[in-house]
Amino acid sequence: MPPAAQLLVILLAIVAFWAIVMRPARNQQKKVQQLQRDLEVGQEVVLSAGIFGTIRSLTDKRAEIEVAPGTVITVARQVVVRRADELDTPARTDPEDADVPDEPTDTTGPTRTED
């Protein structure tokens, strides 16, 4: 293979890597940074550890998050990664079509099998 063709293949691989991996990651990072700038008191948010809470106060570097009634934690503003309403799941339309039961079943008691 001629050297020019090898260089072209390498350049195409770099461009493909950027388009597939780097560009979406940068877009996601910009989206999270914008969210962190736009935080407001009273919003329900999710922290990077998966903790849900409501913002009670904000400073440039910190956020006080109420995670339970009367329980407020202070965290770095950067750990807020999304709003809680972004995690909404689609509502089920027909319970008979669902694989998951509507109410939890008790599996702690003894089970009987009939012969």
VMD Tcl script that draws the C-alpha trace (Angstrom):
set ca {
  {0.00 0.00 0.00}
  {1.47 3.40 -0.91}
  {2.40 5.74 1.95}
  {-0.23 8.29 0.92}
  {-2.98 5.67 1.19}
  {-1.70 4.60 4.63}
  {-1.78 8.20 5.80}
  {-5.32 8.56 4.46}
  {-6.46 5.43 6.34}
  {-4.92 6.75 9.58}
  {-6.59 10.14 9.13}
  {-9.94 8.49 8.44}
  {-9.57 6.39 11.59}
  {-8.84 9.51 13.67}
  {-11.85 11.35 12.22}
  {-14.09 8.33 12.82}
  {-12.86 8.04 16.43}
  {-13.58 11.72 17.02}
  {-17.06 11.47 15.48}
  {-18.03 8.31 17.37}
  {-16.42 8.86 20.78}
  {-15.13 12.37 21.43}
  {-17.91 14.52 19.96}
  {-20.81 12.93 21.88}
  {-18.77 13.01 25.11}
  {-18.05 16.73 24.66}
  {-21.71 17.44 23.93}
  {-22.76 15.57 27.09}
  {-20.17 17.43 29.14}
  {-21.44 20.79 27.83}
  {-25.01 19.78 28.63}
  {-24.10 18.91 32.24}
  {-22.14 22.16 32.66}
  {-25.12 24.15 31.39}
  {-27.40 22.31 33.82}
  {-25.05 23.10 36.70}
  {-25.05 26.80 35.76}
  {-28.86 26.90 35.51}
  {-29.60 25.23 38.87}
  {-32.31 26.90 40.93}
  {-33.55 26.51 44.49}
  {-36.49 24.11 44.64}
  {-35.46 21.91 41.71}
  {-35.42 18.14 42.18}
  {-32.04 16.83 41.06}
  {-29.98 13.65 40.93}
  {-26.39 13.56 42.16}
  {-23.63 11.56 40.49}
  {-23.99 8.93 43.25}
  {-27.64 8.42 42.30}
  {-29.03 10.33 45.30}
  {-32.26 12.22 44.67}
  {-32.96 15.48 46.45}
  {-34.32 19.00 46.31}
  {-32.05 22.03 46.15}
  {-32.47 24.20 49.27}
  {-29.64 26.72 48.71}
  {-26.87 27.42 46.20}
  {-23.50 29.15 46.14}
  {-20.90 29.27 43.37}
  {-19.24 26.05 44.56}
  {-21.77 24.29 46.82}
  {-25.35 23.16 46.90}
  {-27.43 22.18 49.89}
  {-29.68 19.28 48.95}
  {-32.58 18.02 51.05}
  {-32.60 14.24 50.63}
  {-35.31 13.52 53.21}
  {-37.59 15.74 55.27}
  {-35.27 17.64 57.60}
  {-32.08 16.03 56.21}
  {-29.93 18.45 54.23}
  {-26.50 17.58 52.84}
  {-23.94 19.98 51.42}
  {-22.31 18.85 48.19}
  {-20.08 20.30 45.51}
  {-22.19 21.82 42.76}
  {-20.39 19.62 40.19}
  {-21.94 16.41 41.53}
  {-25.41 17.46 40.34}
  {-25.65 15.65 37.01}
  {-29.32 15.85 36.00}
  {-32.81 16.97 36.93}
  {-35.03 14.30 38.45}
  {-37.78 14.91 35.88}
  {-35.39 13.79 33.12}
  {-35.56 10.26 34.53}
  {-39.31 9.84 34.08}
  {-40.23 6.47 32.65}
  {-43.06 6.07 30.15}
  {-46.38 5.20 31.74}
  {-47.77 1.73 31.15}
  {-51.01 1.82 29.22}
  {-52.32 -1.70 29.80}
  {-51.36 -3.55 33.00}
  {-52.17 -6.91 31.41}
  {-49.39 -6.41 28.86}
  {-46.75 -5.71 31.49}
  {-44.25 -8.31 32.64}
  {-43.91 -6.63 36.04}
  {-46.73 -7.01 38.57}
  {-48.46 -3.83 39.76}
  {-48.06 -4.75 43.42}
  {-45.07 -6.46 45.00}
  {-45.57 -10.08 45.89}
  {-44.57 -11.49 49.25}
  {-41.79 -14.02 48.77}
  {-40.63 -14.12 52.38}
  {-43.13 -16.70 53.64}
  {-43.02 -20.46 53.20}
  {-43.99 -21.81 49.84}
  {-46.05 -24.91 49.23}
  {-46.07 -27.11 46.24}
  {-48.88 -29.45 45.47}
  {-48.18 -32.97 44.23}
}
mol new
graphics top color blue
foreach p $ca { graphics top sphere $p radius 0.5 }
foreach p [lrange $ca 0 end-1] q [lrange $ca 1 end] { graphics top cylinder $p $q radius 0.2 }
display resetview
